[in-house]
Amino acid sequence: MKVQMLIRFLLIIFCLSMMIASAKAGINEGVEYYQKRQEGSKGRLASVENINKAIENFSSALLTPESEKDATLYLLKSYYYKAEFAVQ
């Protein structure tokens, strides 16, 4: 009985740590796409491919409190960029 509870507890800790690691990876990947946002631009009109990928990653990173602040800031910047430069 105690062994089963210990195993469950360790599995919960493992799952939580993986969620945090996944969110950090998501925000880092989002930043990479954000930095490449101008790739594929034609004149003043920017491609939406990289900025949409950045928005997707930042939106998922909002779900964890550790990355919520940075994800929110980058998400707002990404939406602004998309509205200003990628949409006619």
N, CA, C and O atoms as CSV, one atom per row, in Angstrom:
chain,resi,resn,atom,element,x,y,z
A,1,MET,N,N,0.822,-1.191,0.000
A,1,MET,CA,C,0.000,0.000,0.000
A,1,MET,C,C,0.869,1.258,0.000
A,1,MET,O,O,0.642,2.177,-0.787
A,2,LYS,N,N,1.858,1.291,0.884
A,2,LYS,CA,C,2.729,2.459,0.957
A,2,LYS,C,C,3.582,2.594,-0.299
A,2,LYS,O,O,3.874,3.702,-0.749
A,3,VAL,N,N,3.972,1.467,-0.852
A,3,VAL,CA,C,4.785,1.478,-2.071
A,3,VAL,C,C,3.978,2.046,-3.233
A,3,VAL,O,O,4.497,2.826,-4.032
A,4,GLN,N,N,2.714,1.655,-3.325
A,4,GLN,CA,C,1.852,2.170,-4.390
A,4,GLN,C,C,1.660,3.677,-4.260
A,4,GLN,O,O,1.682,4.398,-5.257
A,5,MET,N,N,1.473,4.147,-3.043
A,5,MET,CA,C,1.303,5.591,-2.827
A,5,MET,C,C,2.582,6.339,-3.187
A,5,MET,O,O,2.528,7.421,-3.772
A,6,LEU,N,N,3.719,5.769,-2.842
A,6,LEU,CA,C,4.994,6.388,-3.178
A,6,LEU,C,C,5.175,6.452,-4.692
A,6,LEU,O,O,5.622,7.467,-5.227
A,7,ILE,N,N,4.828,5.374,-5.374
A,7,ILE,CA,C,4.935,5.345,-6.838
A,7,ILE,C,C,4.013,6.389,-7.457
A,7,ILE,O,O,4.417,7.099,-8.377
A,8,ARG,N,N,2.788,6.491,-6.968
A,8,ARG,CA,C,1.846,7.496,-7.482
A,8,ARG,C,C,2.374,8.910,-7.256
A,8,ARG,O,O,2.301,9.762,-8.141
A,9,PHE,N,N,2.904,9.145,-6.066
A,9,PHE,CA,C,3.456,10.461,-5.752
A,9,PHE,C,C,4.615,10.807,-6.688
A,9,PHE,O,O,4.692,11.923,-7.201
A,10,LEU,N,N,5.502,9.859,-6.905
A,10,LEU,CA,C,6.634,10.091,-7.801
A,10,LEU,C,C,6.177,10.321,-9.238
A,10,LEU,O,O,6.758,11.141,-9.949
A,11,LEU,N,N,5.152,9.612,-9.666
A,11,LEU,CA,C,4.607,9.822,-11.011
A,11,LEU,C,C,3.997,11.212,-11.154
A,11,LEU,O,O,4.150,11.855,-12.193
A,12,ILE,N,N,3.315,11.670,-10.130
A,12,ILE,CA,C,2.740,13.021,-10.163
A,12,ILE,C,C,3.847,14.061,-10.251
A,12,ILE,O,O,3.758,14.991,-11.053
A,13,ILE,N,N,4.876,13.918,-9.446
A,13,ILE,CA,C,6.011,14.847,-9.478
A,13,ILE,C,C,6.668,14.828,-10.851
A,13,ILE,O,O,7.004,15.878,-11.397
A,14,PHE,N,N,6.848,13.648,-11.403
A,14,PHE,CA,C,7.454,13.525,-12.731
A,14,PHE,C,C,6.601,14.226,-13.788
A,14,PHE,O,O,7.125,14.963,-14.623
A,15,CYS,N,N,5.303,13.998,-13.750
A,15,CYS,CA,C,4.407,14.626,-14.736
A,15,CYS,C,C,4.426,16.148,-14.624
A,15,CYS,O,O,4.451,16.847,-15.637
A,16,LEU,N,N,4.415,16.654,-13.411
A,16,LEU,CA,C,4.467,18.108,-13.222
A,16,LEU,C,C,5.773,18.694,-13.737
A,16,LEU,O,O,5.778,19.751,-14.368
A,17,SER,N,N,6.870,18.015,-13.471
A,17,SER,CA,C,8.157,18.524,-13.951
A,17,SER,C,C,8.228,18.486,-15.474
A,17,SER,O,O,8.833,19.365,-16.087
A,18,MET,N,N,7.621,17.484,-16.084
A,18,MET,CA,C,7.598,17.411,-17.551
A,18,MET,C,C,6.737,18.522,-18.141
A,18,MET,O,O,7.058,19.055,-19.204
A,19,MET,N,N,5.642,18.877,-17.461
A,19,MET,CA,C,4.803,19.980,-17.932
A,19,MET,C,C,5.584,21.289,-17.910
A,19,MET,O,O,5.500,22.083,-18.847
A,20,ILE,N,N,6.335,21.509,-16.852
A,20,ILE,CA,C,7.136,22.727,-16.737
A,20,ILE,C,C,8.214,22.749,-17.809
A,20,ILE,O,O,8.428,23.774,-18.456
A,21,ALA,N,N,8.886,21.636,-17.998
A,21,ALA,CA,C,9.929,21.562,-19.030
A,21,ALA,C,C,9.340,21.773,-20.412
A,21,ALA,O,O,9.952,22.426,-21.257
A,22,SER,N,N,8.171,21.232,-20.646
A,22,SER,CA,C,7.506,21.391,-21.941
A,22,SER,C,C,7.139,22.846,-22.189
A,22,SER,O,O,7.290,23.341,-23.306
A,23,ALA,N,N,6.662,23.529,-21.169
A,23,ALA,CA,C,6.302,24.942,-21.320
A,23,ALA,C,C,7.534,25.789,-21.610
A,23,ALA,O,O,7.486,26.702,-22.434
A,24,LYS,N,N,8.645,25.484,-20.929
A,24,LYS,CA,C,9.878,26.229,-21.188
A,24,LYS,C,C,10.370,25.983,-22.602
A,24,LYS,O,O,10.841,26.901,-23.272
A,25,ALA,N,N,10.260,24.746,-23.053
A,25,ALA,CA,C,10.656,24.436,-24.428
A,25,ALA,C,C,9.743,25.153,-25.405
A,25,ALA,O,O,10.195,25.647,-26.438
A,26,GLY,N,N,8.457,25.211,-25.081
A,26,GLY,CA,C,7.495,25.899,-25.941
A,26,GLY,C,C,7.779,27.377,-26.058
A,26,GLY,O,O,7.697,27.942,-27.149
A,27,ILE,N,N,8.111,28.011,-24.951
A,27,ILE,CA,C,8.394,29.448,-25.003
A,27,ILE,C,C,9.702,29.699,-25.743
A,27,ILE,O,O,9.810,30.679,-26.481
A,28,ASN,N,N,10.694,28.835,-25.559
A,28,ASN,CA,C,11.961,29.007,-26.287
A,28,ASN,C,C,11.762,28.827,-27.784
A,28,ASN,O,O,12.326,29.569,-28.587
A,29,GLU,N,N,10.961,27.841,-28.151
A,29,GLU,CA,C,10.672,27.620,-29.565
A,29,GLU,C,C,9.873,28.800,-30.134
A,29,GLU,O,O,10.089,29.222,-31.270
A,30,GLY,N,N,8.955,29.316,-29.327
A,30,GLY,CA,C,8.179,30.482,-29.746
A,30,GLY,C,C,9.060,31.696,-29.988
A,30,GLY,O,O,8.852,32.436,-30.949
A,31,VAL,N,N,10.043,31.904,-29.120
A,31,VAL,CA,C,10.973,33.029,-29.284
A,31,VAL,C,C,11.778,32.866,-30.572
A,31,VAL,O,O,12.030,33.841,-31.280
A,32,GLU,N,N,12.177,31.634,-30.871
A,32,GLU,CA,C,12.916,31.395,-32.124
A,32,GLU,C,C,12.068,31.763,-33.335
A,32,GLU,O,O,12.552,32.416,-34.259
A,33,TYR,N,N,10.803,31.347,-33.333
A,33,TYR,CA,C,9.916,31.704,-34.443
A,33,TYR,C,C,9.677,33.214,-34.488
A,33,TYR,O,O,9.611,33.807,-35.564
A,34,TYR,N,N,9.548,33.827,-33.315
A,34,TYR,CA,C,9.334,35.275,-33.260
A,34,TYR,C,C,10.528,36.017,-33.866
A,34,TYR,O,O,10.353,37.001,-34.585
A,35,GLN,N,N,11.718,35.549,-33.577
A,35,GLN,CA,C,12.911,36.198,-34.116
A,35,GLN,C,C,13.045,36.003,-35.623
A,35,GLN,O,O,13.734,36.774,-36.290
A,36,LYS,N,N,12.392,34.979,-36.160
A,36,LYS,CA,C,12.425,34.721,-37.606
A,36,LYS,C,C,11.166,35.247,-38.297
A,36,LYS,O,O,10.884,34.868,-39.434
A,37,ARG,N,N,10.414,36.106,-37.632
A,37,ARG,CA,C,9.113,36.544,-38.139
A,37,ARG,C,C,9.173,37.269,-39.471
A,37,ARG,O,O,8.184,37.270,-40.204
A,38,GLN,N,N,10.291,37.880,-39.809
A,38,GLN,CA,C,10.384,38.639,-41.062
A,38,GLN,C,C,10.723,37.760,-42.262
A,38,GLN,O,O,10.646,38.219,-43.401
A,39,GLU,N,N,11.095,36.508,-42.024
A,39,GLU,CA,C,11.441,35.620,-43.141
A,39,GLU,C,C,10.222,35.381,-44.028
A,39,GLU,O,O,9.119,35.153,-43.532
A,40,GLY,N,N,10.426,35.435,-45.319
A,40,GLY,CA,C,9.337,35.216,-46.268
A,40,GLY,C,C,8.529,36.458,-46.570
A,40,GLY,O,O,7.495,36.388,-47.235
A,41,SER,N,N,8.998,37.600,-46.084
A,41,SER,CA,C,8.277,38.853,-46.330
A,41,SER,C,C,8.381,39.256,-47.786
A,41,SER,O,O,9.388,39.001,-48.447
A,42,LYS,N,N,7.336,39.884,-48.273
A,42,LYS,CA,C,7.324,40.419,-49.632
A,42,LYS,C,C,6.974,41.892,-49.536
A,42,LYS,O,O,5.815,42.270,-49.366
A,43,GLY,N,N,8.014,42.717,-49.651
A,43,GLY,CA,C,7.795,44.154,-49.488
A,43,GLY,C,C,7.429,44.458,-48.049
A,43,GLY,O,O,8.116,44.029,-47.122
A,44,ARG,N,N,6.358,45.190,-47.862
A,44,ARG,CA,C,5.912,45.545,-46.509
A,44,ARG,C,C,5.062,44.439,-45.880
A,44,ARG,O,O,4.861,44.432,-44.666
A,45,LEU,N,N,4.572,43.520,-46.680
A,45,LEU,CA,C,3.709,42.453,-46.177
A,45,LEU,C,C,4.541,41.253,-45.707
A,45,LEU,O,O,5.275,40.645,-46.486
A,46,ALA,N,N,4.410,40.936,-44.443
A,46,ALA,CA,C,5.171,39.825,-43.855
A,46,ALA,C,C,4.417,38.508,-44.017
A,46,ALA,O,O,3.189,38.484,-44.104
A,47,SER,N,N,5.159,37.443,-44.056
A,47,SER,CA,C,4.571,36.101,-44.086
A,47,SER,C,C,3.998,35.781,-42.702
A,47,SER,O,O,4.559,36.194,-41.687
A,48,VAL,N,N,2.899,35.058,-42.664
A,48,VAL,CA,C,2.286,34.713,-41.379
A,48,VAL,C,C,2.769,33.367,-40.836
A,48,VAL,O,O,2.401,32.984,-39.725
A,49,GLU,N,N,3.576,32.657,-41.593
A,49,GLU,CA,C,3.978,31.300,-41.201
A,49,GLU,C,C,4.682,31.270,-39.844
A,49,GLU,O,O,4.224,30.575,-38.937
A,50,ASN,N,N,5.773,31.998,-39.686
A,50,ASN,CA,C,6.540,31.952,-38.433
A,50,ASN,C,C,5.807,32.627,-37.281
A,50,ASN,O,O,5.873,32.154,-36.146
A,51,ILE,N,N,5.113,33.718,-37.555
A,51,ILE,CA,C,4.432,34.416,-36.461
A,51,ILE,C,C,3.268,33.569,-35.941
A,51,ILE,O,O,2.971,33.602,-34.747
A,52,ASN,N,N,2.609,32.816,-36.819
A,52,ASN,CA,C,1.536,31.923,-36.359
A,52,ASN,C,C,2.090,30.796,-35.489
A,52,ASN,O,O,1.460,30.403,-34.507
A,53,LYS,N,N,3.263,30.276,-35.845
A,53,LYS,CA,C,3.897,29.232,-35.030
A,53,LYS,C,C,4.309,29.800,-33.671
A,53,LYS,O,O,4.181,29.132,-32.645
A,54,ALA,N,N,4.803,31.040,-33.674
A,54,ALA,CA,C,5.176,31.688,-32.415
A,54,ALA,C,C,3.943,31.860,-31.530
A,54,ALA,O,O,3.988,31.570,-30.334
A,55,ILE,N,N,2.849,32.331,-32.113
A,55,ILE,CA,C,1.609,32.529,-31.354
A,55,ILE,C,C,1.125,31.209,-30.760
A,55,ILE,O,O,0.682,31.170,-29.612
A,56,GLU,N,N,1.207,30.155,-31.517
A,56,GLU,CA,C,0.784,28.831,-31.037
A,56,GLU,C,C,1.618,28.392,-29.829
A,56,GLU,O,O,1.076,27.891,-28.844
A,57,ASN,N,N,2.939,28.582,-29.912
A,57,ASN,CA,C,3.819,28.189,-28.800
A,57,ASN,C,C,3.594,29.048,-27.566
A,57,ASN,O,O,3.564,28.530,-26.449
A,58,PHE,N,N,3.435,30.351,-27.751
A,58,PHE,CA,C,3.212,31.234,-26.606
A,58,PHE,C,C,1.858,30.964,-25.956
A,58,PHE,O,O,1.724,31.058,-24.736
A,59,SER,N,N,0.864,30.633,-26.759
A,59,SER,CA,C,-0.461,30.317,-26.209
A,59,SER,C,C,-0.399,29.080,-25.323
A,59,SER,O,O,-1.025,29.051,-24.264
A,60,SER,N,N,0.349,28.056,-25.740
A,60,SER,CA,C,0.477,26.862,-24.890
A,60,SER,C,C,1.284,27.151,-23.632
A,60,SER,O,O,1.020,26.572,-22.579
A,61,ALA,N,N,2.267,28.043,-23.734
A,61,ALA,CA,C,3.108,28.356,-22.573
A,61,ALA,C,C,2.342,29.149,-21.516
A,61,ALA,O,O,2.778,29.223,-20.367
A,62,LEU,N,N,1.220,29.735,-21.885
A,62,LEU,CA,C,0.406,30.469,-20.911
A,62,LEU,C,C,-0.165,29.557,-19.826
A,62,LEU,O,O,-0.542,30.033,-18.755
A,63,LEU,N,N,-0.229,28.284,-20.087
A,63,LEU,CA,C,-0.864,27.346,-19.166
A,63,LEU,C,C,-0.032,27.045,-17.927
A,63,LEU,O,O,-0.554,26.486,-16.962
A,64,THR,N,N,1.246,27.400,-17.929
A,64,THR,CA,C,2.078,27.152,-16.749
A,64,THR,C,C,2.471,28.470,-16.102
A,64,THR,O,O,2.930,29.390,-16.780
A,65,PRO,N,N,2.291,28.560,-14.800
A,65,PRO,CA,C,2.584,29.806,-14.089
A,65,PRO,C,C,4.037,30.281,-14.231
A,65,PRO,O,O,4.296,31.484,-14.200
A,66,GLU,N,N,4.983,29.349,-14.385
A,66,GLU,CA,C,6.394,29.729,-14.460
A,66,GLU,C,C,6.706,30.542,-15.710
A,66,GLU,O,O,7.583,31.405,-15.681
A,67,SER,N,N,6.006,30.280,-16.794
A,67,SER,CA,C,6.309,30.978,-18.046
A,67,SER,C,C,5.199,31.930,-18.468
A,67,SER,O,O,5.259,32.520,-19.547
A,68,GLU,N,N,4.196,32.078,-17.627
A,68,GLU,CA,C,3.017,32.872,-17.986
A,68,GLU,C,C,3.364,34.327,-18.319
A,68,GLU,O,O,2.858,34.871,-19.300
A,69,LYS,N,N,4.210,34.952,-17.524
A,69,LYS,CA,C,4.540,36.366,-17.728
A,69,LYS,C,C,5.253,36.583,-19.065
A,69,LYS,O,O,4.854,37.441,-19.852
A,70,ASP,N,N,6.301,35.811,-19.317
A,70,ASP,CA,C,7.044,35.950,-20.575
A,70,ASP,C,C,6.183,35.574,-21.770
A,70,ASP,O,O,6.231,36.231,-22.809
A,71,ALA,N,N,5.402,34.521,-21.620
A,71,ALA,CA,C,4.535,34.079,-22.719
A,71,ALA,C,C,3.511,35.156,-23.062
A,71,ALA,O,O,3.225,35.392,-24.235
A,72,THR,N,N,2.963,35.804,-22.049
A,72,THR,CA,C,1.982,36.868,-22.281
A,72,THR,C,C,2.604,38.025,-23.037
A,72,THR,O,O,2.017,38.534,-23.991
A,73,LEU,N,N,3.783,38.440,-22.618
A,73,LEU,CA,C,4.462,39.557,-23.281
A,73,LEU,C,C,4.747,39.234,-24.747
A,73,LEU,O,O,4.445,40.033,-25.633
A,74,TYR,N,N,5.321,38.072,-24.996
A,74,TYR,CA,C,5.631,37.691,-26.377
A,74,TYR,C,C,4.368,37.468,-27.205
A,74,TYR,O,O,4.351,37.757,-28.401
A,75,LEU,N,N,3.325,36.963,-26.580
A,75,LEU,CA,C,2.075,36.744,-27.304
A,75,LEU,C,C,1.486,38.079,-27.756
A,75,LEU,O,O,1.029,38.207,-28.892
A,76,LEU,N,N,1.497,39.063,-26.875
A,76,LEU,CA,C,1.006,40.397,-27.247
A,76,LEU,C,C,1.843,41.008,-28.366
A,76,LEU,O,O,1.301,41.587,-29.308
A,77,LYS,N,N,3.163,40.877,-28.260
A,77,LYS,CA,C,4.042,41.406,-29.307
A,77,LYS,C,C,3.797,40.697,-30.637
A,77,LYS,O,O,3.838,41.318,-31.699
A,78,SER,N,N,3.543,39.391,-30.569
A,78,SER,CA,C,3.291,38.619,-31.789
A,78,SER,C,C,1.987,39.032,-32.451
A,78,SER,O,O,1.929,39.183,-33.671
A,79,TYR,N,N,0.939,39.217,-31.654
A,79,TYR,CA,C,-0.342,39.660,-32.222
A,79,TYR,C,C,-0.215,41.059,-32.831
A,79,TYR,O,O,-0.788,41.337,-33.884
A,80,TYR,N,N,0.535,41.932,-32.165
A,80,TYR,CA,C,0.743,43.276,-32.709
A,80,TYR,C,C,1.466,43.195,-34.052
A,80,TYR,O,O,1.059,43.835,-35.022
A,81,TYR,N,N,2.531,42.410,-34.105
A,81,TYR,CA,C,3.294,42.268,-35.348
A,81,TYR,C,C,2.410,41.721,-36.462
A,81,TYR,O,O,2.436,42.213,-37.590
A,82,LYS,N,N,1.634,40.706,-36.132
A,82,LYS,CA,C,0.770,40.096,-37.146
A,82,LYS,C,C,-0.247,41.108,-37.671
A,82,LYS,O,O,-0.472,41.196,-38.878
A,83,ALA,N,N,-0.853,41.860,-36.776
A,83,ALA,CA,C,-1.857,42.844,-37.192
A,83,ALA,C,C,-1.233,43.988,-37.985
A,83,ALA,O,O,-1.835,44.489,-38.935
A,84,GLU,N,N,-0.044,44.395,-37.603
A,84,GLU,CA,C,0.595,45.553,-38.236
A,84,GLU,C,C,1.253,45.216,-39.571
A,84,GLU,O,O,1.179,46.004,-40.514
A,85,PHE,N,N,1.893,44.058,-39.659
A,85,PHE,CA,C,2.727,43.776,-40.829
A,85,PHE,C,C,2.314,42.559,-41.662
A,85,PHE,O,O,2.721,42.449,-42.819
A,86,ALA,N,N,1.523,41.655,-41.108
A,86,ALA,CA,C,1.246,40.414,-41.826
A,86,ALA,C,C,-0.174,40.325,-42.390
A,86,ALA,O,O,-0.477,39.411,-43.157
A,87,VAL,N,N,-1.029,41.246,-42.025
A,87,VAL,CA,C,-2.414,41.211,-42.489
A,87,VAL,C,C,-2.694,42.468,-43.297
A,87,VAL,O,O,-2.356,43.577,-42.886
A,88,GLN,N,N,-3.325,42.272,-44.470
A,88,GLN,CA,C,-3.651,43.441,-45.295
A,88,GLN,C,C,-4.981,44.003,-44.892
A,88,GLN,O,O,-5.434,44.991,-45.469
